[in-house]
Amino acid sequence: MIQLTRLNNSKLTINSDLIKFVEQSPDTVITLLNGEKILAEPAAAGGSNADQSDDQRLTSLSAQIEHTLTKEIADGDVAVHSSSEGLIISLREIGFFDTGSDEIKSSSAAAFSRIADVLHPADNNIRIEGHTDDVPIHNAHFSSNWDLSTARATATVRLLIQYGLSPERLAASGYAEYHPVSDNQSVAGRALHRRVDIVIWRRRAEP
């Protein structure tokens, strides 16, 4: 079976001659006499086309992120993985923030720039999440881990906007120590908790 789609996703009426041509030449863009272009591709065998397209888009985005952040991933400053919500880029504190601070390290500017370059062409919404370990904080700037995690998330949002991402696509949330990814019994485990997650939403998961 062949699926025909206008490039603007509107409905398409075609004649039998075009159907025969498409059946012989799948996976191609066809130009009609009026100059309009349509996409011909094999119809999906299972699952909705929207879901499969979303998965493919995020898989491609993940590959681009892993390529552009090869050094940071190798150094343990960044981790990339998928969840039911979408694609998650975890920025570990050690590479991007000083302990107890929401000021982004100047040494991480190049990495943020490359992240923004990859995310800019996509149109998925993005939630920035701040996370901490369970060690209480109380300093001149922050009275709790709630304050610190939220401040880091909003600082990251501001930087991504400076790098050209649309504010309408972005949201910031602070989760303190309540969304752990490891245990809090070791130095290494607590270090994994201290992170900012960039969550690129699956379109079907967006509120």
C-alpha positions in Angstrom: 0.0 0.0 0.0 1.2 3.5 -0.9 0.7 6.6 1.3 0.4 9.9 -0.5 0.8 13.1 1.5 0.9 16.8 0.6 3.9 18.4 2.0 1.6 20.6 4.0 -0.2 17.5 5.3 -3.6 18.4 3.6 -5.8 15.8 1.9 -5.0 14.8 -1.6 -7.3 13.5 -4.5 -5.5 11.7 -7.3 -6.4 9.7 -10.4 -5.7 6.1 -11.2 -2.8 6.9 -13.6 -0.9 8.6 -10.8 -1.6 5.6 -8.5 0.0 3.3 -11.0 3.0 5.5 -11.3 3.4 5.8 -7.5 3.1 2.0 -7.1 6.1 1.6 -9.4 8.1 4.4 -7.8 7.6 4.6 -4.0 9.6 6.9 -1.6 9.7 9.8 -4.0 8.5 13.4 -4.1 6.2 14.0 -7.1 5.6 17.3 -8.8 2.1 17.8 -10.1 1.2 19.8 -13.2 0.3 22.8 -11.0 3.7 22.7 -9.4 2.5 21.3 -6.1 4.8 18.6 -4.6 3.5 15.5 -2.8 5.4 12.8 -1.0 4.8 9.1 -1.9 6.0 6.5 0.6 5.1 3.0 1.7 2.3 3.0 4.3 3.3 1.9 7.8 2.7 -1.8 8.5 1.8 -1.1 12.2 1.3 1.7 14.6 0.2 5.2 13.7 2.2 7.2 11.1 2.4 10.1 13.7 3.9 7.9 16.3 6.4 6.4 13.9 7.4 9.8 12.5 7.8 11.1 16.1 10.0 8.2 17.1 12.1 8.6 13.9 12.5 12.3 14.5 13.7 11.8 18.1 16.0 9.0 17.1 17.6 11.3 14.5 17.8 14.1 17.1 19.5 11.8 19.6 22.1 10.8 17.0 22.9 14.4 16.3 23.2 15.3 20.0 25.5 12.3 20.6 27.6 13.3 17.7 27.9 17.0 18.6 28.6 16.3 22.3 31.0 13.4 21.8 33.6 14.8 24.1 31.2 15.8 26.9 29.6 12.4 26.8 33.1 10.7 26.9 34.1 12.9 29.8 30.9 11.9 31.8 29.5 15.5 31.8 26.5 14.6 29.6 24.3 11.6 29.2 21.6 11.1 26.5 18.7 8.6 26.8 15.0 8.2 25.9 12.0 7.9 28.1 8.2 7.7 27.6 8.1 11.5 27.6 10.8 11.9 24.9 14.5 12.5 24.6 16.5 13.5 27.7 19.9 15.3 27.6 21.3 15.2 31.2 23.8 17.9 32.0 25.8 16.8 35.0 26.6 19.5 37.6 30.4 18.8 37.3 30.5 20.0 33.7 28.0 23.0 33.9 27.6 24.4 37.4 29.7 25.0 40.5 28.5 23.3 43.6 25.6 25.3 45.3 25.5 27.8 42.4 23.0 28.5 39.6 25.7 30.3 37.5 26.5 28.4 34.4 30.2 27.8 33.9 31.7 29.8 31.1 33.7 26.7 30.0 30.3 25.1 29.1 29.3 27.9 26.7 30.5 26.0 23.6 28.5 22.9 24.6 25.3 24.9 25.1 25.8 26.6 21.8 26.1 23.2 20.0 23.0 21.9 21.9 21.0 24.9 20.8 22.2 24.5 17.2 20.7 21.0 17.1 17.5 21.9 18.9 16.8 25.0 17.0 15.4 23.4 13.8 13.2 21.0 15.7 9.8 22.2 16.8 9.1 19.9 19.8 8.5 21.6 23.1 11.2 21.4 25.7 11.1 21.2 29.5 14.2 22.1 31.5 14.4 20.2 34.8 16.7 21.1 37.7 17.6 18.2 40.1 19.8 18.0 43.2 21.0 15.4 45.7 19.5 15.1 49.1 22.2 17.1 51.0 20.4 20.1 52.5 21.6 23.5 51.2 21.4 26.9 53.0 23.6 29.6 51.8 23.4 33.3 50.9 21.5 32.6 47.7 19.4 29.5 48.3 17.5 28.3 51.3 16.6 24.9 49.9 17.3 22.4 47.1 13.9 23.5 45.7 15.3 27.0 45.2 18.6 25.7 43.7 17.1 23.2 41.3 14.5 25.8 40.0 17.2 28.5 39.6 19.4 26.2 37.6 16.5 25.3 35.3 15.5 28.9 34.7 19.2 29.9 34.1 19.4 27.2 31.4 16.2 28.4 29.8 17.6 32.0 29.7 20.8 30.8 28.0 19.0 28.7 25.4 16.8 31.7 24.6 20.0 33.8 24.1 21.2 31.1 21.7 18.0 31.5 19.6 15.5 29.0 20.9 11.9 30.3 20.9 10.6 31.0 24.5 7.2 29.6 23.6 8.9 26.1 23.3 10.5 26.2 26.7 9.4 25.5 30.3 11.4 25.3 33.5 10.8 23.0 36.5 12.7 22.4 39.8 12.4 18.9 41.4 15.0 19.3 44.3 16.1 15.8 45.3 12.8 14.0 44.6 13.5 12.6 41.2 16.7 10.5 41.8 18.5 8.5 39.2 20.7 6.6 41.6 21.1 6.2 45.4 22.3 8.8 47.8 24.6 6.5 49.7 27.8 7.3 47.8 29.6 10.3 46.4 29.2 9.0 42.9 25.5 8.4 43.3 24.8 11.9 44.6 26.8 13.4 41.8 24.5 11.7 39.3 21.5 13.4 41.0 23.0 16.9 40.6 22.0 17.6 37.0 19.9 19.7 34.6 17.8 17.6 32.3 16.7 18.9 28.9 13.6 17.0 28.0 12.5 17.1 24.4 8.9 16.1 24.4 7.4 13.5 22.2 4.6 15.4 20.4 2.0 13.0 21.6 3.2 13.5 25.2 3.0 17.3 25.1 0.3 18.8 27.3 
